[in-house]
Amino acid sequence: MGRITTRRPVVRIRGIHETSRPDTLVVEEPLEIRVDGNPLAVTMRTPGHDVELAHGFLLTEGVIGSRDDIAIARYCDGVDDEGQNTYNVLDITLADGVAPPQPGVERNFYTTSSCGVCGKASLDAVRLKSVHSPASDDVRVKASVLTTMPTTLRDAQKVFESTGGLHAAALFDRDGRMLVVREDVGRHNAVDKVVGWAVGEGRVPLRGTVLMVSGRASFELAQKAVMAGIPVLAAVSAPSSLAVDLAEESGLTVVGFLRGENMNIYSRADRIER
């Protein structure tokens, strides 16, 4: 497995003072995801929890519906200049009878760490239909519980503490207990890792849960929540208009600007108890 962080020399200027010292940076490397030996996508990610990343990606793209749809996940031969395995190529073998990805899933084989949607072949392919729609989830979450989640998430961001360069996503139950947290240079990768964890644990659909993200609530993150059956998506920053549109269509609760005791509820406010 590749390193999560690395050291690089940096010149630090603080007012009139200048020093040279090493600095800790988060690692960003490509991961090629293959399905049954066929290249499907390349995403820029922070190494670690790659199998979860692939499983979450496949579920949120509608390729799989549960862990039973996957037979094997293994790293392929991808080597660096010294002949060492880079662990940057992962092949997922689908279980017998599971259909291969449809052409609409194809992302031109490249997505950046900042955006996983922009490589889509067409915008129409983005609006996926979930078999785990959150619309019927009757979970209720107290506002006072929601307000504890950003601090809990921030305290769990161990790599961010040393680099300042990572996004994070965490899954909470209705009582505010954190079930899993993942960090990544890409916000969509962090969510895929969380969803992939749930796939491996056999917990999809994720009814009665809250997905908390460290940045904004983009359309893609809302889509991933819907595909995993997550009823509440909360963010410390703003949602996009398209994310709210999708939330209203699918019955997803979107909470933005969750800071201190304050929050904005953009859809399905009935789930948040005041």
N, C-alpha and C positions, 0 to 999 in steps of 0.2 A: 504494500500500500504506500502511496506517495505521502510526502510530508504535508501537514496542514499549514505550517508556518515556515518561514525561511528568514535568514538574516541578510541584510544588505547595508553597505556603508551609506551614510547620509551626513550632509553638512547642516547643522542646526544653527539658525540665527535667532537670537533672542535679544531684541534691542540692539545694543552695540556689541554684544558678545557673540562669538562664532566658535563652534566646536565641531569636531569630526568624531563620529561614533557609529556603531552598528545599530540598526533599527529592525524591529520585527515586523515582517509583512505577511499577510495572508497569501497562501499559494492559490493560484488560479491555473488550472490545466484543463485540456479538453477531455471529455468522456464520450466515446462513440458507443451508442447503444445499438445493438443488433438484435433482431428477432429471427430465430431459426436460421442464423447465419447470414441474414440479409441486413445491410446497413439501414437504419431507420432514422437516426438523428445524432447530431453531435452537439453537446451543450458544454459551455464553459462553467466549470464547477470547482469547488474546494474538495480535494480528495477526502474520502471517508464516507461510510454509509452508502456506497455506490449501488449496492443491490437494492437498498430501500429507495434510492433515487430512481432507479430503473423501474421498480415495481410501481412506485407512485406515479411516475410519468405514464406508464402503460395504462394504469387504471384511470387517470384523469383524462387520458386521450380516448377512452372507451375501448381499448384493445382487450383488456381483461376486466372481469367483474369481481374476482376474489383470488385468493392464493391457490385455490384448486385449479385455476387456469394456467398455472406455471409448473413446468416439470423440473427444469434445471436453470440455474443462473451460474455462469462461470466466466472468468476472465480469459480472454484470448491472448495470443502471442502479439504483443505490441512492445517493441524494444527501442531503447535509446541508442545513442552513438557508441555506448560501451557494451551493448548487447544485453543490458538488464531490462527485465520486464517493467514497463511503465505503469501497468495496471490501469491503462486508459482506454481499453476496449473490453466491453462487457456484452456477452451474448446470452440472450434469454430464449430458452427453448419452451415453447408453449405445450401444454398438455394435449393429449390426443383429442381430436374433435374441436379444438378451439380454432376459430377462423383467424387467418393472418390479418395484419393491419390493412385497413382500407386505404386507397390512394389519398383520401382526404387527410390522413394523419401525417403524411409526408411533409417535412419541414425543410425541404431543400438541403437536408443533412447538416444544417448549422443553425444554432441559436446562440445569442450572446448571453453573458451572465446577467445582464440587466433586463432582458426581454426574451421570453420564450415564445411569444406569439408572432413576432414580426417576421419570422421565417415561414409562416404558413403559406401554403400554395394559394389559398383564397380565404377571404374573410368569412365566407359562408361556412367553411369547414370548422371555424372556431366555435360556433354555437352547437355544441354537442348535446345529445340527449342523454340524460343520466337515468340509469335504472335504480338509482338510490336518491331520488328527489327528496329534499328536506321539507317540502311543503306540508306534509302531514305530521311532522314532528311537533308534539305539543309541549316540549320542554320549556320550563320557565327558569330564568336566571336572575338573581337579585342584582340590582345595580351596584350595591355595596360589594358584592363578590367580584363583579367585573372590574371595579376600580383597583382591586389588588393584583390583577393579572400583569399589567405592564411592569411593575416592580419585580414580581416573581420571575418574569421572563428576562428582564435585564440582569438580575442577580445570577441567572443560570447561563449567561453568555460568557463562558470561560475564555474562548478564543478572542472574542471581541475585546475583552479586557486588556489583552496584550497587543492587539493589532489595530483596533478601532475601525476595521474594514469589512465587517461581516453583517449580513442580515440574519434574522432569526425568526423561527416560527415554533409555536408550542401548542399543544393540545391540552385543554383543560376539561374537567367534568363540571357539572352544573354547580358543584359546591366549591369550585376554585382550586381543586387539587390538580396539579400539573401531571399529566400522564407521560408526556415525552416532549423533548425540546431538541431542535436541530439548528445548526448554523451553516451558512454557505455564503459564498461571494455573490450568488444569485438568489434573489428573494423567491423566485418560482422554484428553484432547486430545494431551498429550505422547506417549502411546503410539500414538494414531492417526497422528500425524505420522511417527513412526518406521516404523510399518507401511506408511503411504502412500509413504514413501521407498522401501521395499522393493518395493512394487507398481510404482512407476515404473522401478525398476532391473531388473525382471523376476526378482526373487529369492524370490518366494513360491512354494512354502512355504519358510519360514526354518529349514530343517533344520540341525542342528549349531550353533545359536546360543544365546546367553543374553540375555534381556531384563532389564536392571537398572533399577529405579525408585527414586526418591529418597525415597519415603514408604512407605506400607503397601501390602500386596498384597491389594487388594479383589477381590471376586468378578468385577467387570467387567474388571479388568485380567487376571485369569486367563482369562476368556472370550476376550478379545482375543488373548492369547498362543496359546490353543488354535486359534482361527480362522485365525491366520497360520501355524500349524504350528511354533511356537517350542517347543522341548522343555524349556527351563529358564527359570523366572521367579524372579529374586532381588530382595530388597527390604531396605532398611536397617531397616525396622520390621516390625510383625507382619502376618501374613495373617489374613483372616477365616475363620471356620469354613466358610462357604459356598464360599470360594475353594479351601480344601483339599478339600472334598467334590468339587468340579468337577475338581480336579487328579487325585484318585484315580480318578474315572470315566474321565478322558480320557488318562491317562498322562503328565500334566505334572509335572515336578519343581518343587516350590516350596521356596525357601530364604528364611527370614526372619531378622531380627535379624543381618544380615551386617555386623558391625562388628569392625574389627581382625582378629584371627585366629579370631573366634568366629562361629558361625552355628547356626541350627536348620534341620534338613531335615524337611519335613512330608510329603513324598510322593516316590516314586521315588528313594530315596536311592542306588540302585545306580548312578546316573549320576555321582555325586560321588566322586572317587577321593581317599582319604586316605593 
